[in-house]
Amino acid sequence: MAMRAIAFLMLGLMLGGCMQETLEPASEVGWKPRDKELMANLPYAQANIPEEYRRHIVDYTRKEAPGTVVVDTDNKFLYYVLPNGKAIRYGIAVGEDAQAWSGIAKIGRMEEWPAWIPTAGEQQRLGPLPAYVTGGPHNPMGSRGMYLYANGKDTLYRIHGTNQPEYIGQAISSGCIRMTNENAIDLYNRVKVGTVVVVLAPTTQSHVASTSDADQPRPF
């Protein structure tokens, strides 16, 4: 077990260069007037995100081209690859084992403060849910939606914000890749339609909700 733990630790270090990281201060640069208005009136409590899941600039040793998005499902990190062996690393929430998705996709559509239409599967697993939820900070899609397409078709998986930031760093969502609303805005301003997204397949057992987790509203 000790050797296995060391192996997983080394994998994380190789992927994100965690030995040399610099916290990138949160910034409202790039926020639009609507963002400032909605983010000033949040209907949820701000979560204390552990430092490892805050936004960092890290050394990056994989070979993806600058501008690529890479999702490390096991370690709950999303990387935006920069030039010269660097990347911006964000903490995320990912899907549970049964809802996880992996593969190579592209961002096929982007939307600010998107509406949410629960799928039939979400209604079955989590319902009853409203048929349509307007965009805003109360919405599980949060501040930004980046919709993943593969082979020209919508995969139904998204990178998006959240109204439950306390779950960042866990595998507990319905399969989508969730970021804090602040980080979702930051990433949205860096990517474009056509950006390549690599979602690495999980290799470790995902987080299983504890009894205390089960008492909380289920995230989407």
N, C-alpha and C positions, 0 to 999 in steps of 0.2 A: 504494500500500500504506500509506503514511504517513497519507493522508487517511482511509482505511478504518479504520485503528487508532484515529485520533482520534474517528471517528464512534462506534465501539463503546465507547470510553471515555466519551464524553458520554452515551450511552444508559445506561450503568451509573450515572453521576452523577445523571441525571435520575430514574431509578427509585428509587435508595436514598439520595439526598442524602449521598453519601460525603464531601462537603467538611466536614460537621459530624457527627461521630460520637463517641459516648462508649462505651467498653467497659463492659459490664454485668458485674460480677463474678459468677463461678459461685457458685451457692448450693445447699445441700441442703435449703432450706426447701421443704416439700411432699413430701419423700421419705418413703416409708413404711418401717417396720422391715425389710420384705423387700428394699426397694431398698438400704438401707444394708448389709444382710448380703451381698447378691449383688455390689454394687459394690465391696465391700471384698475380694472374692476373684475378681478378674477373671482369666480364662484367657488373656488376650492382653496384650501390652505397650501401655501408654499411649502414644499418638502425640503428637508435638509439632505441634499444629495451628497453621498460620500465623495470625498475628494477624488478617488480613483475614477469615478463616473462623471466627473465634471470635464469640461472641454480642455484638452491639452494639445500641445504640439509635441510630437514624438519622432524619434528616429524610426524609419520604416525600411525593412529589408526585403520585402516581397518585390515582385517584378511588374506589378500593374503600372500602367502609364499614369502620369499626372492627370488629374481630373476624374479618375475612376473612383467609385464608391465601393468599399469592401466591408461586408458585414461579417464579423467574427461572432457566430452564434454562441459558441461555448463560453466565451469570456464576456459577452454582452457589451461589445464595443462596435462602433461603426467608424471606419476610417475614410477620410477624404484625402486622396493621395496628392501630395504636393511635389514640386520638382526637388532635385538634389537630396533624395533619400529621406524626406520628411513627410509627415502626414498630420492632419488634424484628427484627433481621436475624441469621439463622443461616447458617453454612456447611453445605453439603450435598454428597452425591454423587448423581448423576443417571444415567439410563440412557444406554447407547451409542446411536448413531444408529438402529440397527435395532430397539432396544428402547424408544425414547423414546415417551412418551405426552403429549398436551397436550389441554387443554379445560377445561371448568368442571364441577366435581363437588361433592359434599358428603361430609362424613365420615358414613358410614353405620353404622360400628361402631368401638368402641374397646376395646383389650385391654391389660392389663398383663402384661409378660413372656410374650408370646404364643408358642404352639407354631408350628412351621413345617412345612408339607406341600408339598414341591416340586411344581410343576406338571409336566405331561407335557413342556412345552416346555423347562423347566429341566433335566429329566432328560435330554432329548435333547441340549441344548447343553453341559451342564456335568457330566453324570453319569459314572459311576453315583453317585447320591446316596441317602441313607437315605429311606425312605418317610415317616418322621415324626421330627421332632426336638422334644423337650420344650423348654419355655420355660426361659430362663436366659441368663447372660452368654456361654455358648458358642454360642448360637443366632444365626444371621444376622439374625433379626428384632430382636434386642436387647431393650431395656427396655420399649418401648411400641410398639403397633401402632395406627395410625389408618387405617381401611380406606375407600377412596374409591369412592363410588357415583355413578352418573349415570343419570338416568331410572329410578330405583328399582332398578337392577341393579348388582351388584358389578363394577367395572372390572378387578379383579384387580391393581390398583396400590395401593400403600400408602405412607404416610409412616411410617417406623419407625426404630428404633435400629440399631446395627451391632456386630459383633464384629471389625470391621476399620476402626477410625477413621482409619488412615493414608491411606485413599482419599478422605477428605473434600476437596472442591474439585476432584474429577475426574468425568468421565463414563465410568463403567466398570461400573455395576451392571446387573442384569438388567431394569431399567426402573423399579424403585421409587425413592422419594425417601428417602435415608438420612441420618440425623443421628447425631452422637455420642449415646451413651446418656444423658449428662447433659442435653443439649439436647432429646432426645426426651421426657424426663420433664418438662422445663420447658414445652415446647409443649403436651403432653398435659394439663397442669394448667390451661392457658389456654383450650383449645377444648372443644367439646362435640359430641355427635351432632347433625348438621344444619349445622355450620359450613361455609360456602362455601369451596371451594379452587379457585383459579384457577391453572392450570399453563400458563405462556406457552410458545408454540411456539418451538423453537430456531431461530435465524437465522444461527448461525455453525457451522462444522465442529466437532464434538465431539472431545474428547481421544481419540487413538488410542493404545492401550497400546504402550509401547516394548518393546524386547527385554527389559529388566530387569523390566518389569511382567509380561511373559509368564511369567517364571520364578516368580512369586508365586502363592499359592492364589487362585483366581478368586473375587471377591466376588459376593454374591447380591443 
